[in-house]
């Protein structure tokens, strides 16, 4: 986004460097990454950085309201998805912003979605180091992947403190559905390498009264004290074939890092409660009093889906009327991404995920890292960017 830095990077780019980056990433954990890694990081200017920080702060102010739990009491798929012993504040929050241009042509972030759930905290840090290693001469030294200027060591220490703390890492597990089959498995391996915790499928859990265990390589049952939950509940609900001893609604003596209920409370469901220059107008469809006259400027999103499935891009009154379960949909003002990243052919659009962590020492939700997705398609996502270059997952370096 900064023309001088972009020109230096593009002029110094070679396929040989990019392929060397990919090879090292794939070799690190003997695992080939299943998603497209972009050919470039993104350089974020101070003006946009400040707007992203302001947008995050305004949204966190709403989440921190004393009545937030009451506001989001209907956010759950159904009562069977409520997990006992909810605690707060949320440990992890992701805020996804499309980068647009305002009426004056200035860059401005617009909220797309939000999640009270972990993201690729460990892979993103690794990816940032790989860009620096293979394209170091083209990445300004006074730019940081972490807004507050944290070093790699400080960043990993923060995550280790919040996820593992004083607990024996052997008794902390990363929980997923068939984790080795997930597109994001590379992040699980990076997490395991950095923290020394165990990667488990939900079907691996052994339940004894209110305690959970897993069987180690020597055949011993190891008690689980903390669960770093990476299960996306939309996917879990679709997997009727899974059989195991543990259900999320069971009363168990474990500490959730963070508690699963935040997955629902901080989600698309939250959008209508947010206001301001950085948030598009949003309505719960079942509470919509009047259909907007400019429906061409809106999208219709299911509340409970993932990977962009079930989204209506071209909305009409008939579309709305045809929705049987209106309580499961959100009508949201369209966000027009600006094609601002100069590439070797057409410019790419950019979406920035601000990755936040509740710091137990400061008792504040803080911006810790970022994830960027570049797109040249109609939407951000693999199926909209097939056979395109300079698209995919990336990271941002902020001007400090």
C-alpha positions as CSV (number, residue, x, y, z in Angstrom):
1,X,0.0,0.0,0.0
2,X,3.1,2.2,0.3
3,X,4.2,2.9,-3.3
4,X,7.9,3.3,-2.6
5,X,8.1,0.0,-0.6
6,X,5.8,-1.8,-3.1
7,X,8.1,-0.8,-6.0
8,X,11.2,-2.0,-4.2
9,X,9.6,-5.3,-3.3
10,X,8.1,-5.9,-6.8
11,X,11.4,-5.0,-8.5
12,X,13.3,-7.5,-6.3
13,X,10.8,-10.3,-6.6
14,X,11.8,-13.5,-8.3
15,X,10.0,-16.8,-8.6
16,X,13.2,-18.5,-7.3
17,X,13.0,-16.6,-4.0
18,X,9.2,-17.3,-3.7
19,X,9.7,-21.0,-4.3
20,X,12.5,-21.1,-1.8
21,X,10.1,-19.6,0.8
22,X,7.5,-22.1,0.0
23,X,10.0,-25.0,0.2
24,X,11.3,-23.9,3.5
25,X,7.8,-23.6,4.9
26,X,6.8,-27.0,3.7
27,X,10.0,-28.6,4.9
28,X,9.9,-27.1,8.4
29,X,7.2,-29.6,9.6
30,X,7.4,-32.0,6.7
31,X,4.0,-30.9,5.6
32,X,2.8,-29.2,2.4
33,X,0.6,-26.3,3.2
34,X,-2.9,-26.8,1.7
35,X,-3.7,-23.1,1.1
36,X,-2.2,-20.6,-1.2
37,X,0.6,-18.4,0.3
38,X,0.7,-15.1,-1.4
39,X,3.8,-13.9,-3.2
40,X,4.0,-10.8,-1.1
41,X,3.5,-9.4,2.3
42,X,1.6,-6.1,2.7
43,X,3.1,-2.8,3.8
44,X,0.6,-0.8,5.9
45,X,1.0,2.9,6.3
46,X,0.7,4.8,9.6
47,X,-2.6,6.4,8.6
48,X,-4.3,3.1,7.9
49,X,-2.6,1.5,10.9
50,X,-4.1,4.2,13.2
51,X,-7.6,3.6,11.7
52,X,-7.4,-0.1,12.2
53,X,-6.4,0.4,15.8
54,X,-9.3,2.9,16.3
55,X,-11.7,0.5,14.7
56,X,-10.5,-2.4,17.0
57,X,-10.8,-0.2,20.1
58,X,-14.4,0.8,19.2
59,X,-15.5,-2.8,18.7
60,X,-13.8,-4.0,21.9
61,X,-15.6,-1.3,23.8
62,X,-18.9,-2.9,22.8
63,X,-17.7,-6.4,23.7
64,X,-16.5,-5.1,27.1
65,X,-20.0,-3.7,27.9
66,X,-21.5,-5.2,31.1
67,X,-24.6,-6.2,29.1
68,X,-22.8,-7.9,26.3
69,X,-23.8,-11.4,27.5
70,X,-27.5,-10.3,27.6
71,X,-27.2,-8.8,24.1
72,X,-25.8,-12.1,22.7
73,X,-28.0,-14.6,24.6
74,X,-29.6,-15.7,21.3
75,X,-26.3,-16.0,19.5
76,X,-26.2,-19.8,19.9
77,X,-27.1,-22.3,17.2
78,X,-29.4,-23.9,19.8
79,X,-29.4,-24.6,23.5
80,X,-27.4,-27.8,22.9
81,X,-24.5,-25.7,21.8
82,X,-24.1,-23.8,25.1
83,X,-21.0,-25.1,26.9
84,X,-21.1,-25.1,30.7
85,X,-19.0,-23.0,33.1
86,X,-18.6,-20.0,30.8
87,X,-15.8,-17.6,31.8
88,X,-14.6,-14.3,30.4
89,X,-13.3,-12.1,29.1
90,X,-12.8,-13.7,25.7
91,X,-9.2,-14.9,25.3
92,X,-9.0,-14.6,21.5
93,X,-10.7,-12.2,19.1
94,X,-10.3,-11.8,15.3
95,X,-11.6,-8.7,13.5
96,X,-11.6,-9.0,9.7
97,X,-11.5,-5.7,7.7
98,X,-11.8,-5.1,4.0
99,X,-9.6,-2.3,2.9
100,X,-11.6,0.3,1.0
101,X,-11.5,3.9,-0.2
102,X,-13.7,6.6,1.3
103,X,-15.3,9.4,-0.6
104,X,-12.1,11.4,-0.4
105,X,-10.1,8.4,-1.9
106,X,-8.4,7.7,1.5
107,X,-7.8,4.1,2.6
108,X,-10.3,3.0,5.3
109,X,-11.0,-0.4,7.0
110,X,-14.5,-1.8,7.0
111,X,-15.5,-4.7,9.3
112,X,-16.4,-7.8,7.4
113,X,-16.7,-10.4,10.2
114,X,-15.5,-11.0,13.7
115,X,-14.7,-14.2,15.7
116,X,-14.3,-15.0,19.4
117,X,-12.0,-17.8,18.5
118,X,-8.2,-18.4,17.8
119,X,-6.7,-17.9,14.4
120,X,-3.3,-18.8,12.9
121,X,-1.3,-17.2,15.7
122,X,1.8,-19.4,15.4
123,X,1.9,-19.9,11.6
124,X,1.5,-16.1,11.0
125,X,4.6,-15.5,13.1
126,X,6.5,-18.2,11.2
127,X,5.3,-16.7,7.8
128,X,6.5,-13.3,8.8
129,X,10.0,-14.6,9.6
130,X,10.0,-16.4,6.2
131,X,9.2,-13.3,4.3
132,X,12.0,-11.5,6.1
133,X,14.4,-14.3,5.4
134,X,13.8,-14.7,1.7
135,X,12.8,-11.1,0.8
136,X,14.7,-9.2,3.6
137,X,16.3,-6.6,1.4
138,X,12.9,-5.5,0.2
139,X,11.2,-5.3,3.6
140,X,11.9,-2.0,5.5
141,X,13.7,-2.6,8.8
142,X,11.5,-0.1,10.7
143,X,8.3,-2.0,9.9
144,X,6.9,-4.5,12.3
145,X,4.5,-7.5,12.0
146,X,3.4,-6.7,15.6
147,X,1.8,-3.3,16.1
148,X,3.4,-2.8,19.5
149,X,6.8,-3.7,18.2
150,X,7.0,-7.0,20.1
151,X,9.9,-9.2,19.2
152,X,9.4,-12.8,18.1
153,X,10.5,-14.0,21.6
154,X,8.1,-11.6,23.4
155,X,5.2,-12.6,21.1
156,X,5.7,-16.3,21.7
157,X,6.1,-15.7,25.4
158,X,2.8,-13.9,25.5
159,X,1.0,-16.8,23.8
160,X,2.8,-19.3,26.0
161,X,1.7,-17.4,29.1
162,X,-1.9,-17.2,28.0
163,X,-2.3,-20.8,26.6
164,X,0.0,-22.8,28.8
165,X,0.9,-20.6,31.8
166,X,2.3,-22.6,34.8
167,X,0.7,-25.8,33.6
168,X,2.8,-28.7,32.4
169,X,2.5,-28.5,28.6
170,X,1.9,-32.2,28.4
171,X,-1.4,-31.6,30.1
172,X,-2.4,-28.9,27.6
173,X,-4.0,-30.0,24.3
174,X,-5.0,-28.3,21.0
175,X,-8.4,-29.7,20.1
176,X,-9.7,-30.1,16.6
177,X,-11.8,-32.4,14.4
178,X,-9.4,-34.6,12.5
179,X,-6.6,-32.0,12.9
180,X,-4.2,-33.5,10.5
181,X,-6.8,-33.3,7.7
182,X,-7.6,-29.6,8.3
183,X,-6.4,-27.0,5.8
184,X,-4.9,-25.1,8.8
185,X,-2.9,-28.0,10.1
186,X,0.4,-26.1,9.5
187,X,-0.6,-23.8,12.3
188,X,-1.2,-26.7,14.7
189,X,2.3,-28.1,13.9
190,X,3.8,-24.6,14.6
191,X,1.8,-24.4,17.8
192,X,3.0,-27.8,18.9
193,X,6.6,-26.9,18.1
194,X,6.5,-23.6,20.0
195,X,4.5,-24.7,23.1
196,X,5.1,-28.5,23.3
197,X,1.4,-29.2,23.6
198,X,-0.4,-32.2,22.2
199,X,-2.6,-32.0,19.0
200,X,-5.8,-34.1,19.5
201,X,-9.0,-35.0,17.7
202,X,-12.1,-34.7,19.8
203,X,-12.6,-38.5,19.4
204,X,-9.2,-39.0,21.2
205,X,-10.6,-37.7,24.5
206,X,-11.1,-40.2,27.3
207,X,-13.7,-39.2,29.9
208,X,-13.6,-40.5,33.4
209,X,-16.3,-38.9,35.5
210,X,-15.6,-35.2,35.2
211,X,-12.0,-35.6,34.1
212,X,-10.6,-35.8,30.6
213,X,-7.5,-37.8,29.5
214,X,-5.6,-38.8,26.4
215,X,-3.4,-41.8,25.8
216,X,0.2,-41.0,25.2
217,X,2.7,-42.9,23.0
218,X,3.6,-45.2,25.8
219,X,0.0,-46.2,26.5
220,X,-0.4,-44.0,29.6
221,X,-3.5,-42.0,30.3
222,X,-2.5,-38.3,30.7
223,X,-5.0,-36.0,32.4
224,X,-5.9,-32.9,30.5
225,X,-6.0,-29.6,32.5
226,X,-6.3,-27.1,29.7
227,X,-7.9,-27.2,26.2
228,X,-6.8,-24.7,23.5
229,X,-10.0,-25.2,21.4
230,X,-9.7,-25.0,17.6
231,X,-12.9,-26.7,16.7
232,X,-15.2,-24.7,14.5
233,X,-18.7,-25.6,15.7
234,X,-20.3,-25.2,12.3
235,X,-18.1,-28.1,11.1
236,X,-18.6,-30.2,14.2
237,X,-22.4,-30.0,13.7
238,X,-22.1,-31.4,10.2
239,X,-19.9,-34.4,11.3
240,X,-22.6,-36.8,12.5
241,X,-20.2,-39.6,11.9
242,X,-17.9,-38.7,14.8
243,X,-18.0,-41.0,17.8
244,X,-16.3,-40.3,21.1
245,X,-16.7,-40.1,24.9
246,X,-16.7,-36.3,25.2
247,X,-19.4,-33.8,24.2
248,X,-19.0,-30.1,24.6
249,X,-22.1,-30.0,26.9
250,X,-20.5,-32.3,29.4
251,X,-19.5,-30.9,32.8
252,X,-15.7,-31.5,32.9
253,X,-12.9,-30.2,35.1
254,X,-10.8,-28.4,32.5
255,X,-9.8,-24.9,31.8
256,X,-10.9,-23.6,28.3
257,X,-8.3,-21.4,26.5
258,X,-10.6,-19.6,25.6
259,X,-14.2,-20.7,26.5
260,X,-16.1,-22.1,23.5
261,X,-19.2,-19.9,24.1
262,X,-17.3,-16.9,22.8
263,X,-17.3,-18.5,19.3
264,X,-21.0,-17.7,19.2
265,X,-21.2,-14.5,21.2
266,X,-18.5,-12.8,19.1
267,X,-19.5,-13.7,15.6
268,X,-21.7,-12.4,12.7
269,X,-24.5,-12.3,15.2
270,X,-22.7,-9.3,16.9
271,X,-22.6,-7.1,13.8
272,X,-25.9,-5.3,14.3
273,X,-24.8,-4.1,17.8
274,X,-21.8,-2.3,16.3
275,X,-21.9,1.2,14.9
276,X,-19.5,3.7,13.5
277,X,-17.5,4.6,10.4
278,X,-15.7,1.3,10.3
279,X,-18.8,-0.9,10.5
280,X,-21.2,-1.6,7.6
281,X,-24.9,-1.4,8.4
282,X,-26.1,-4.8,9.5
283,X,-29.5,-6.3,10.5
284,X,-30.7,-9.6,12.0
285,X,-33.1,-10.7,9.2
286,X,-35.8,-11.8,11.6
287,X,-35.7,-8.4,13.2
288,X,-35.7,-6.4,10.0
289,X,-38.6,-3.9,10.1
290,X,-38.2,-2.5,6.6
291,X,-36.4,-4.0,3.6
292,X,-33.8,-1.4,2.3
293,X,-34.7,0.1,-1.1
294,X,-31.0,-0.3,-2.2
295,X,-30.8,-4.1,-1.8
296,X,-28.2,-4.2,-4.5
297,X,-25.8,-2.8,-1.9
298,X,-26.3,-5.6,0.6
299,X,-25.3,-9.3,1.0
300,X,-27.2,-12.0,2.9
301,X,-25.1,-14.2,5.2
302,X,-26.1,-17.2,7.2
303,X,-25.1,-16.8,10.9
304,X,-23.9,-20.4,11.2
305,X,-21.6,-21.4,8.4
306,X,-17.9,-21.2,7.6
307,X,-15.6,-20.6,4.6
308,X,-18.1,-18.3,3.0
309,X,-20.7,-21.0,2.3
310,X,-24.4,-20.0,1.9
311,X,-23.7,-16.3,1.2
312,X,-26.1,-14.5,-1.2
313,X,-24.3,-11.7,-3.1
314,X,-27.1,-10.6,-5.3
315,X,-30.0,-10.0,-2.9
316,X,-33.6,-9.2,-3.9
317,X,-36.8,-8.9,-2.0
318,X,-37.7,-12.4,-3.3
319,X,-34.5,-13.7,-1.9
320,X,-35.4,-12.5,1.5
321,X,-38.9,-13.8,1.3
322,X,-37.7,-17.2,0.3
323,X,-35.6,-17.6,3.4
324,X,-37.5,-20.0,5.7
325,X,-35.4,-19.5,8.9
326,X,-34.8,-15.8,8.9
327,X,-33.3,-16.0,12.4
328,X,-30.3,-17.7,10.9
329,X,-29.5,-14.8,8.5
330,X,-27.8,-11.4,8.6
331,X,-28.4,-8.7,6.1
332,X,-25.2,-6.7,5.7
333,X,-24.2,-3.7,3.7
334,X,-21.7,-4.6,1.0
335,X,-18.1,-3.6,1.5
336,X,-16.3,-2.6,-1.7
337,X,-12.7,-3.7,-1.5
338,X,-10.2,-1.4,-3.2
339,X,-7.7,-3.0,-5.6
340,X,-4.7,-1.3,-4.0
341,X,-1.9,-3.9,-4.0
342,X,0.2,-3.5,-7.2
343,X,1.2,-6.9,-8.6
344,X,2.8,-8.1,-11.8
345,X,-0.5,-7.9,-13.6
346,X,-3.8,-6.4,-12.1
347,X,-3.9,-5.0,-8.5
348,X,-5.1,-7.2,-5.7
349,X,-7.7,-6.5,-3.0
350,X,-6.8,-6.8,0.6
351,X,-8.5,-8.0,3.8
352,X,-6.7,-7.5,7.1
353,X,-7.4,-9.7,10.1
354,X,-6.4,-8.1,13.4
355,X,-5.6,-10.9,15.7
356,X,-6.2,-10.0,19.4
357,X,-5.3,-11.7,22.7
358,X,-6.5,-11.0,26.2
359,X,-3.3,-10.2,28.2
360,X,-3.9,-11.5,31.7
361,X,-1.1,-9.3,33.1
362,X,-2.6,-6.1,31.8
363,X,-6.2,-7.4,31.8
364,X,-6.7,-5.9,28.4
365,X,-7.6,-7.3,25.0
366,X,-4.6,-6.3,22.8
367,X,-3.7,-6.5,19.1
368,X,-1.0,-9.2,18.9
369,X,-0.6,-10.1,15.2
370,X,-2.3,-10.0,11.9
371,X,-3.3,-12.1,8.9
372,X,-3.9,-10.8,5.4
373,X,-5.7,-12.3,2.5
374,X,-5.1,-11.0,-1.0
375,X,-7.8,-11.5,-3.7
376,X,-8.4,-10.7,-7.3
377,X,-11.8,-12.5,-7.4
378,X,-15.4,-11.5,-6.6
379,X,-14.9,-12.6,-3.0
380,X,-11.9,-13.4,-0.8
381,X,-11.6,-17.2,-0.9
382,X,-9.8,-20.0,-2.7
383,X,-12.6,-20.8,-5.2
384,X,-12.8,-17.2,-6.3
385,X,-9.0,-17.0,-6.9
386,X,-8.1,-20.2,-8.8
387,X,-5.4,-19.8,-11.4
388,X,-4.5,-16.3,-10.1
389,X,-1.1,-15.2,-8.8
390,X,-0.2,-12.7,-6.0
391,X,-3.3,-13.8,-4.1
392,X,-3.8,-15.9,-0.9
393,X,-2.7,-15.8,2.7
394,X,-0.1,-13.3,3.8
395,X,0.9,-11.0,6.6
396,X,1.3,-7.3,7.1
397,X,4.2,-5.2,8.2
398,X,3.1,-2.0,9.8
399,X,4.8,1.4,9.5
400,X,6.0,2.3,13.0
